[in-house]
Amino acid sequence: MSTTTDLERTEEQLVVFDLAAEAFSVDIGSVREIIRMQDITRVPGAPGFVEGIINLRGNVIPVIDLRKRFDISVNELHKDNRIVVMDISGQDMGVVVDAVTEVLRISAASVEPPSSVITTADSVYLLGIVKMENRMVILLDLDKVLSDREKGALTDVAAMADAAD
């Protein structure tokens, strides 16, 4: 007899988003909210993949651009982009994506580990590839998208901006 706990271990819910015509996903549990693009305040001296900060209901949230982080061709940000506010290692961060396309329920068996041909020491953030009938979706480990040093720098940026208010 199958219990809910068994079912939870065999199924996952993912938020799927587009970056440069590729589909990426993250566990739904790490997504706080999805908001429309808004003005982002640039922060001098921040790492290149950091767009800046936003004020979200009184909280200063650092915003990163995954296109820049993953060395994907960068487009000008526009109103159709979305900011996905996610919990990354215990800190809320905004992540700029081209579009959020769906919430997907998958079986854990449909996730293949990334091939050693496509992974390097710098791609530890790749959890796997979700195989679907007509496409593949890259599954990300958000806690590994940024190094500890980069996470610390973002925490410092948010704290400095918060203290300036």
N, C-alpha and C positions, 0 to 999 in steps of 0.2 A: 504494500500500500504506500502510495506516494504522499508525502506531507508537503505543506507549504514551504517548509525550509528546504526540502529537496528541490522543489520547483524553482525557488529563488536562486539556488546555486546553478541551475541549468539554464536560466534565462537572464538576459541583461537588457536594460533599457538604455538607449544611447540617444544623444542629441547629435544630429547630423548637420554639418554646415559645409558650405563651399568656399574654397580658396582656389582661384585660378582654374576653374573648371574641374577641380578634383574634389572628391568627397572625403571629409574627415569627420571623426566622431569622438565624443567623450562620454563618459558615464554620466547619466542624467543626475545622479546624486551630487555631482560637483557643480552643477549649474544653478546659480542663484536666481538669475533672471536674464531676459533678453530685452534690450532696449534699442530704440532707434538711434541712429548716429546723431551725435550732438557735438557742440564745440568742445575741442580738446585743448587744454592749456599746455603749451610746450614747456618743458623743463630743461634749462641749459645744463649741459654736462651729463645728461642721462644717456644710457646705452643707445645705440643706433636703432634698435628694434622697438624702443619705447616711444610711443606717440606723445605721451604726456599724462595729464591727470584730468579727471572729471569730478564734479561735485554731484554725488548721487544722494539726494535727500539728507544733506549735511555731512556725508562721509566722503573723504577724499579717496578716490580709487585710481591707482595707476592703470594705464591702458597700454597694452602692447599690441603690435601688429605681427600676426603670425606669418604673413608673407615675408616680412623682413627677417624674422627669426629663422625661417626655413629656407632662406635664399631663393624665394620664388619671385618672379617679376612683380614689381610693385606698381600698382595703379594709384591714381589720385583718389583720395577718399571722397565719397559722395553720399547723398542722403539715403541711397538704397543699401549702403553698408549697415551692418548691425554690430552692436557691442554686446558680447555675451559676458555677463559678469559671472565669474567662476571662483570657486574656492581652490586656490593653488597653494598647497602646503600650509593651510590654515589662514591664508590671507586672501581677501577678496581682491580680484584683479579683473579688469576689463580686457577682453580679447576682441580685436577688430576682425570681422570675417566678412566675406562678400555677401552671404545670405545664409540664413538658417532654413533648412529645407524640410526637416521632419524629425519626429521622435520615432525611433525604431526599436521594436522588441525583437531580440534575436536569441537564438539558442547559443549557449557557450561553445557548443561543438562547431558552430559556423565560423569561429575565429581561428585563423591559422597564424602561427608565430611568424614574424617577419623573416624572410630569407636572409641568410648571411651574405648573399650577393648584394642586397640593397642596404644593409645596415653597416654602420661604422661605430667607432667609439662615441662620435658626436650624435648618434641617432638612438640613444638609449630611451628616448621618449616614445618610440614606436612599440606599442603593446602587441599589435597584430593587424591582420587584414581580415575584414569581415567579407566572406564570400557570399554573394547573393546571385540570384538567377541571371540578371543582366548587367551587373556591375560589381565593383569592389569598393569598400569603404575602409579608409585607414583609421585605425583605433589608436588614440593618443593616450599616454600617461602624463597627465598635466603636471604632476609633481616632479617630473623629470624634464619638462620642456625648458625650464630655466635651471641654471646651476645654482648652488647655494649662495655663491657670491652675488649672482645676478638678483636672486630673490632678496638678499640683504640690501642691495642697492635700491631696489624698488620700494622696500619698506622704508628706507631712509628718505627717499624722494617724497613718499606720501606723508611721512611724519613732519618733514620740513614744511611742506605746503600746508598741512593742518595747523602747525604752530604759527604760521604767518597769518592765519585768519583771525 
